[in-house]
Amino acid sequence: MKDKVLVLENITKTFPGVKALDNVTFDLNEGEVHIFLGENGAGKSTLMKVLAGVYRADSGRILMNGNEVKISSTKHAQEMRIAMIYQEFNLIPHLTVAQNIYLNREPMTKTGAIDKQKMIAESSKLLDFLGAEISPTTRVSTLGVAKLQLVEVAKALSVDAKILVMDEPTATLSENEIEQLFKSIHNLKEKGVSIVYISHRLQEINQIGDRVTVIRDGQTVGTKLVKDATLDELISMMVGREVSKTRIRTENFTKDEECLRVENVCQKGKLKNINLYVKKGEIVGLAGLVGSGRTELANVIFGVDKKDSGEVYLFGKKQKKRNTPARTVRSKMGVIPENRKEDGLALEMNIKSNVVQASLKRLFPRFFISNRKEEAIAKKLTADMRLNTTTMTRLVKNLSGGNQQKVVIAKWLCTQSEFMIFDEPTRGIDVGAKEEIHTLMTKLTESGVGILMISSELPEILTMSDRIYVMREGEIVKELPGESTTQEEIIGYAAGRKYG
């Protein structure tokens, strides 16, 4: 039997108005991948932040190799060879990859200067180990989301961790990148590294996990060997109810009137002759591999980026060549962005302020903001999505990833948008919250809202879309029906051949 390298015993943590952890117990064996499951807001990330020294528990004990320890800070945790890869990136854009990996831990020469060559060489070894085709001298601001995630992994490995926490590491990775990451995880296991793996992708559990622990509402539900646990059983433990596994779009609400039409849109180096349309009451899926140009297209449609040629029509009206997000919002369009923290939320503001943020002129035309009205609107919109909080004055930065996503959606519902782009709407979302968001999207189409949905999860594309466009290298290569299409067809077209 392998030795226990870590025991978190009866950990309790309370924030104002919320008991995030209630006597949670969790343990980790040497060279084990222990899957940690739970809905958004269940307490997974909070428990791991206690381990990583971000938070201090109100009560409970942490034991490492049988000895009780007090982890006082993130630096202290690193000194104890504990590393955490956070769900949201923690990189400095203007620095290089190597500088980010060894930030505040730079190797030094005998004269006391930073040994840049050694830092680059060591970074290169880590990136090669991960199979990441990234130069250590590349500036982080030039990297895409998938490569940023791999830099975060390399950064965590650079502390020579014996305990590694991975919080949703595959949320932004392509299938090939996920496969390479899993190879790296198996290599780390063989070296005796113990890994806590937080994920909402239940299909990953059997590929890498040894044991699985489920947490719900801040309490431990149970621990099982992965080989003895079924997916249905784990879902039931997570959400306390059955979750639909069938196609959600059982009825087509498509109307004749178009919300969006894109004609021959080009953007140098990114988009080539894009043609697509979305009708009222329709969900159109936009599929493709990471880097295929889906988010770039969304940014052009919303007015974040400029197109070089072509036309975009919203509700039959041609948009200005130099469009802006403000003009687009006035045209009754909303966007749920891929990166909710950077592009969708004001993290230092509270829930109610975020919800009304894009609707202030409509709600308060005389520029006097009523706190009572603001509170009532936010409560109604967030209640519809079962936002897990007791107060609308809670800061958004203190919410779980899933609840933050619900606030973003509530913000755009508040604008009464009639066409919406959902860019990775359930990224980092648990199965229960995912079902709630899918149900909400269906209700929106019943009322005539048109939706363009970008998703890397093929089951989501297939269960939610009335029609599907497949993108590859900045082009739309195929239009497919939603109901009769298979995952193999989508992967095949996305990869450059008819079938995968």
Secondary structure, DSSP 8 states (H G I E B T S, - for coil): ---EEEEEEEEEEEETTEEEEEEEEEEEETT-EEEEE--TTSSHHHHHHHHTTSS--SEEEEEETTEEE---SHHHHHHTTEEEE-SS----TTSBHHHHHTTT---B-TTSSB-HHHHHHHHHHHHHHTT----TTSBGGGS-HHHHHHHHHHHHHTT--SEEEEESTTTT--HHHHHHHHHHHHHHHHTT-EEEEE-S-GGGHHHH-SEEEEEETTEEEEEEEGGG--HHHHHHHHHSS----S-S--S----SSEEEEEEEEEETTTEEEEEEEEETT-EEEEEE-TTSSHHHHHHHHHTSS--SEEEEEETTEE--TT--HHHHHHTTEEEE-SSIIIII--TTSBHHHHHHGGGHHHH-TTS---HHHHHHHHHHHHHTTT-S-S-TTSBGGGS-HHHHHHHHHHHHHHTT-SEEEEESTTTT--HHHHHHHHHHHHHHHHTT-EEEEE-S-HHHHHHH-SEEEEEETTEEEEEEETTT--HHHHHHHHHTSS--
